[in-house]
Amino acid sequence: MAVNIQEIVATVEQMTVKELAELVKALEEKFGVKAAAGVPMMMAPMPGAGAPAGGAAAATAEKTTFKVVLKNAGQQKVQLIKVVKDITGKGLKESKDLVDNLPAVIKDGLTEEEANKIKEQLVAVGAEVEIK
């Protein structure tokens, strides 16, 4: 690891949760990105822990988290907005914005079973949905 990266990591290790939250917010604003919430982070293997080199383990690992993507709203847009509101826990306006700006990720970081249940709810009101 480069010296400057080691210094950054050392600084982050010393920060409080509040300071880390402020850092994330500042990075989101600076670079115009949004940190994914609710997605578990994978820890890097410890040196000498017997992990395969070059990320071979990641290449052979089975996908464990899924996201539900709304591709087409269909004919029952009002009912779809209500279902999206219930699924996401967002307000009516935010749910309408998701439905109006397709394709839209409805929910991310799900198990396959959860993703399929949400897909069934959306398809029941005429939406076209993809699980990624």
GROMACS elastic network, one bead per residue, 0.5 to 0.9 nm:
[ bonds ]
;  ai    aj funct       b0    kb
    1     4     6  0.83648   500
    1     5     6  0.64864   500
    1     6     6  0.65164   500
    2     5     6  0.53429   500
    2     6     6  0.63700   500
    2     7     6  0.87998   500
    3     6     6  0.50651   500
    3     7     6  0.62510   500
    3     8     6  0.87471   500
    4     7     6  0.50550   500
    4     8     6  0.63045   500
    4     9     6  0.87196   500
    5     8     6  0.50330   500
    5     9     6  0.61815   500
    5    10     6  0.85419   500
    6     9     6  0.51079   500
    6    10     6  0.61077   500
    6    11     6  0.85953   500
    7    10     6  0.50484   500
    7    11     6  0.61725   500
    7    12     6  0.86572   500
    8    11     6  0.50623   500
    8    12     6  0.61617   500
    8    13     6  0.86010   500
    9    12     6  0.50899   500
    9    13     6  0.61529   500
    9    14     6  0.88272   500
   10    13     6  0.51600   500
   10    14     6  0.66473   500
   11    14     6  0.53362   500
   11    15     6  0.66897   500
   12    15     6  0.52290   500
   12    16     6  0.85347   500
   12    19     6  0.89987   500
   12    20     6  0.74461   500
   13    16     6  0.83834   500
   15    18     6  0.80123   500
   15    19     6  0.58071   500
   15    20     6  0.62532   500
   16    19     6  0.51227   500
   16    20     6  0.61984   500
   16    21     6  0.86499   500
   17    20     6  0.50212   500
   17    21     6  0.61822   500
   17    22     6  0.86707   500
   18    21     6  0.51260   500
   18    22     6  0.63391   500
   18    23     6  0.86730   500
   19    22     6  0.50589   500
   19    23     6  0.61548   500
   19    24     6  0.86960   500
   20    24     6  0.61899   500
   20    25     6  0.86045   500
   21    24     6  0.51542   500
   21    25     6  0.62468   500
   21    26     6  0.86482   500
   22    25     6  0.50896   500
   22    26     6  0.61334   500
   22    27     6  0.86379   500
   23    26     6  0.50962   500
   23    27     6  0.61764   500
   23    28     6  0.85819   500
   24    27     6  0.51411   500
   24    28     6  0.61145   500
   24    29     6  0.86448   500
   24    34     6  0.88674   500
   24    35     6  0.74174   500
   25    28     6  0.50987   500
   25    29     6  0.62407   500
   25    30     6  0.85659   500
   25    34     6  0.85600   500
   25    35     6  0.85798   500
   26    29     6  0.51888   500
   26    30     6  0.60038   500
   26    31     6  0.85799   500
   27    30     6  0.50145   500
   27    31     6  0.59767   500
   27    32     6  0.78956   500
   27    33     6  0.77528   500
   27    34     6  0.87700   500
   28    31     6  0.55342   500
   28    32     6  0.53853   500
   28    34     6  0.54929   500
   28    35     6  0.69814   500
   29    32     6  0.52272   500
   29    33     6  0.70152   500
   29    34     6  0.84101   500
   30    33     6  0.81185   500
   31    34     6  0.88999   500
   34    37     6  0.88011   500
   36    39     6  0.62197   500
   36   108     6  0.86319   500
   37    40     6  0.85455   500
   37   108     6  0.88091   500
   37   109     6  0.86888   500
   38   108     6  0.82069   500
   38   109     6  0.67431   500
   39    65     6  0.85668   500
   39   108     6  0.78002   500
   39   109     6  0.54409   500
   39   110     6  0.87904   500
   40   109     6  0.80428   500
   43    46     6  0.87642   500
   44    47     6  0.89757   500
   45    48     6  0.83369   500
   45    49     6  0.65317   500
   45    50     6  0.84521   500
   45    51     6  0.66014   500
   46    49     6  0.53592   500
   46    50     6  0.85118   500
   46    51     6  0.82500   500
   47    50     6  0.78961   500
   47    51     6  0.82896   500
   48    51     6  0.74577   500
   50    53     6  0.87772   500
   51    55     6  0.83721   500
   51    56     6  0.86337   500
   51    57     6  0.75077   500
   52    55     6  0.65139   500
   52    56     6  0.58358   500
   52    57     6  0.62830   500
   53    56     6  0.63981   500
   53    57     6  0.83160   500
   54    57     6  0.83602   500
   55    58     6  0.53396   500
   55    59     6  0.65561   500
   56    59     6  0.51114   500
   56    60     6  0.64843   500
   56    61     6  0.86752   500
   57    60     6  0.53728   500
   57    61     6  0.60428   500
   58    61     6  0.50939   500
   58    62     6  0.83837   500
   59    62     6  0.84258   500
   61    64     6  0.85681   500
   63    66     6  0.76999   500
   64   109     6  0.85987   500
   64   110     6  0.81010   500
   64   111     6  0.63874   500
   64   112     6  0.73284   500
   65   108     6  0.76679   500
   65   109     6  0.50045   500
   65   110     6  0.51241   500
   65   111     6  0.52689   500
   65   112     6  0.68878   500
   65   115     6  0.89626   500
   65   132     6  0.87359   500
   66   107     6  0.85761   500
   66   108     6  0.61366   500
   66   109     6  0.55251   500
   66   111     6  0.60330   500
   66   112     6  0.61583   500
   66   114     6  0.87300   500
   66   115     6  0.65432   500
   66   131     6  0.65766   500
   66   132     6  0.55513   500
   67   105     6  0.68241   500
   67   106     6  0.74787   500
   67   107     6  0.56183   500
   67   109     6  0.60257   500
   67   110     6  0.61716   500
   67   111     6  0.86246   500
   67   112     6  0.87558   500
   67   115     6  0.66297   500
   67   130     6  0.83472   500
   67   131     6  0.57046   500
   67   132     6  0.53330   500
   68   104     6  0.84664   500
   68   105     6  0.58284   500
   68   106     6  0.55684   500
   68   107     6  0.54762   500
   68   108     6  0.64684   500
   68   110     6  0.83501   500
   68   115     6  0.60643   500
   68   116     6  0.83927   500
   68   118     6  0.74660   500
   68   119     6  0.69034   500
   68   129     6  0.69312   500
   68   130     6  0.59958   500
   68   132     6  0.65413   500
   69   102     6  0.87094   500
   69   103     6  0.65138   500
   69   104     6  0.54857   500
   69   106     6  0.57495   500
   69   107     6  0.75372   500
   69   108     6  0.87489   500
   69   119     6  0.87854   500
   69   128     6  0.87575   500
   69   129     6  0.57159   500
   69   130     6  0.51540   500
   69   131     6  0.61129   500
   69   132     6  0.73227   500
   70    73     6  0.72079   500
   70    98     6  0.85331   500
   70    99     6  0.75983   500
   70   102     6  0.66395   500
   70   103     6  0.54988   500
   70   104     6  0.52103   500
   70   105     6  0.62763   500
   70   106     6  0.65453   500
   70   119     6  0.88583   500
   70   122     6  0.83002   500
   70   127     6  0.71813   500
   70   128     6  0.62388   500
   70   130     6  0.65162   500
   70   131     6  0.88600   500
   71   102     6  0.59082   500
   71   104     6  0.69319   500
   71   105     6  0.89919   500
   71   127     6  0.75415   500
   71   128     6  0.53424   500
   71   129     6  0.54293   500
   71   130     6  0.68708   500
   72    99     6  0.83047   500
   72   102     6  0.68482   500
   72   103     6  0.72675   500
   72   126     6  0.86464   500
   72   127     6  0.56084   500
   72   129     6  0.70768   500
   73    76     6  0.73701   500
   73    77     6  0.60230   500
   73    80     6  0.70990   500
   73    81     6  0.89789   500
   73    99     6  0.64421   500
   73   100     6  0.80689   500
   73   102     6  0.81428   500
   73   122     6  0.89155   500
   73   125     6  0.87350   500
   73   126     6  0.70090   500
   73   128     6  0.65041   500
   73   129     6  0.88041   500
   74    77     6  0.65178   500
   74    80     6  0.84656   500
   74   125     6  0.78304   500
   74   126     6  0.51023   500
   74   128     6  0.69789   500
   75    78     6  0.87946   500
   75   125     6  0.82418   500
   75   126     6  0.64862   500
   75   127     6  0.79704   500
   76    79     6  0.55369   500
   76    80     6  0.61333   500
   76    81     6  0.87880   500
   76   125     6  0.60930   500
   76   126     6  0.63278   500
   76   127     6  0.80118   500
   77    81     6  0.61587   500
   77    82     6  0.87347   500
   77    96     6  0.89090   500
   77    99     6  0.78105   500
   77   125     6  0.81543   500
   77   126     6  0.84580   500
   77   127     6  0.84504   500
   78    81     6  0.52076   500
   78    82     6  0.65068   500
   78    83     6  0.88540   500
   78    96     6  0.85914   500
   79    82     6  0.51472   500
   79    83     6  0.63360   500
   79    84     6  0.86952   500
   79   125     6  0.65324   500
   80    83     6  0.50584   500
   80    84     6  0.60828   500
   80    85     6  0.84721   500
   80    96     6  0.88696   500
   80    99     6  0.77502   500
   80   122     6  0.67293   500
   80   125     6  0.59312   500
   80   126     6  0.78247   500
   80   127     6  0.72881   500
   81    84     6  0.50519   500
   81    85     6  0.60470   500
   81    86     6  0.86502   500
   81    92     6  0.74031   500
   81    95     6  0.57843   500
   81    96     6  0.56241   500
   81    98     6  0.83992   500
   81    99     6  0.65669   500
   82    85     6  0.50201   500
   82    86     6  0.62884   500
   82    87     6  0.86918   500
   82    92     6  0.75576   500
   82    95     6  0.77275   500
   82    96     6  0.86336   500
   83    86     6  0.51017   500
   83    87     6  0.61485   500
   83    88     6  0.85852   500
   83    95     6  0.88360   500
   83   121     6  0.72707   500
   83   122     6  0.69250   500
   83   125     6  0.82889   500
   84    87     6  0.50741   500
   84    88     6  0.59532   500
   84    89     6  0.80433   500
   84    90     6  0.81471   500
   84    92     6  0.89083   500
   84    95     6  0.58968   500
   84    96     6  0.82923   500
   84    98     6  0.82729   500
   84    99     6  0.80094   500
   84   106     6  0.71605   500
   84   122     6  0.76975   500
   85    88     6  0.54321   500
   85    89     6  0.55144   500
   85    90     6  0.54345   500
   85    91     6  0.63098   500
   85    92     6  0.62232   500
   85    94     6  0.80644   500
   85    95     6  0.53080   500
   85    96     6  0.82930   500
   86    89     6  0.54300   500
   86    90     6  0.75782   500
   87    90     6  0.81892   500
   87   106     6  0.79693   500
   87   107     6  0.79812   500
   87   118     6  0.73759   500
   87   121     6  0.89407   500
   88    91     6  0.86570   500
   88    95     6  0.78561   500
   88   106     6  0.68558   500
   88   107     6  0.67592   500
   89    95     6  0.87471   500
   90    93     6  0.81603   500
   90    94     6  0.60517   500
   90    95     6  0.61587   500
   91    94     6  0.53551   500
   91    95     6  0.61244   500
   91    96     6  0.85959   500
   92    95     6  0.51207   500
   92    96     6  0.60890   500
   92    97     6  0.85859   500
   93    96     6  0.50636   500
   93    97     6  0.61312   500
   93    98     6  0.87095   500
   94    97     6  0.50153   500
   94    98     6  0.63407   500
   94    99     6  0.88136   500
   95    98     6  0.51499   500
   95    99     6  0.64242   500
   95   100     6  0.86726   500
   95   106     6  0.89589   500
   96    99     6  0.51129   500
   96   100     6  0.60420   500
   96   101     6  0.86257   500
   97   100     6  0.50351   500
   97   101     6  0.60985   500
   98   101     6  0.53955   500
   98   102     6  0.69732   500
   98   103     6  0.83212   500
   98   104     6  0.58228   500
   98   105     6  0.78775   500
   98   106     6  0.74604   500
   99   102     6  0.63619   500
   99   103     6  0.82680   500
   99   104     6  0.71265   500
   99   106     6  0.89806   500
  100   103     6  0.88495   500
  100   104     6  0.86983   500
  101   104     6  0.63912   500
  102   105     6  0.85731   500
  105   108     6  0.70130   500
  107   110     6  0.73453   500
  107   115     6  0.81353   500
  107   118     6  0.86559   500
  108   115     6  0.85172   500
  109   115     6  0.89803   500
  110   113     6  0.79205   500
  110   114     6  0.58546   500
  110   115     6  0.58501   500
  111   114     6  0.52337   500
  111   115     6  0.61843   500
  111   116     6  0.86542   500
  112   115     6  0.51109   500
  112   116     6  0.61845   500
  112   117     6  0.87241   500
  112   131     6  0.86274   500
  113   116     6  0.52123   500
  113   117     6  0.63371   500
  113   118     6  0.88035   500
  114   117     6  0.51719   500
  114   118     6  0.63305   500
  114   119     6  0.86068   500
  115   118     6  0.52323   500
  115   119     6  0.61128   500
  115   120     6  0.86874   500
  115   131     6  0.68569   500
  116   120     6  0.61805   500
  116   121     6  0.87454   500
  116   131     6  0.77504   500
  117   120     6  0.51529   500
  117   121     6  0.64609   500
  117   122     6  0.88752   500
  118   121     6  0.51273   500
  118   122     6  0.63493   500
  118   123     6  0.86332   500
  119   122     6  0.51921   500
  119   123     6  0.60180   500
  119   124     6  0.84592   500
  119   127     6  0.88249   500
  119   128     6  0.87224   500
  119   129     6  0.62386   500
  119   130     6  0.76615   500
  119   131     6  0.76850   500
  120   123     6  0.51521   500
  120   124     6  0.60140   500
  120   125     6  0.89775   500
  120   129     6  0.89113   500
  121   124     6  0.52251   500
  121   125     6  0.70775   500
  122   125     6  0.56018   500
  122   126     6  0.68267   500
  122   127     6  0.54991   500
  122   128     6  0.76310   500
  122   129     6  0.71784   500
  123   128     6  0.62375   500
  123   129     6  0.68753   500
  124   127     6  0.73331   500
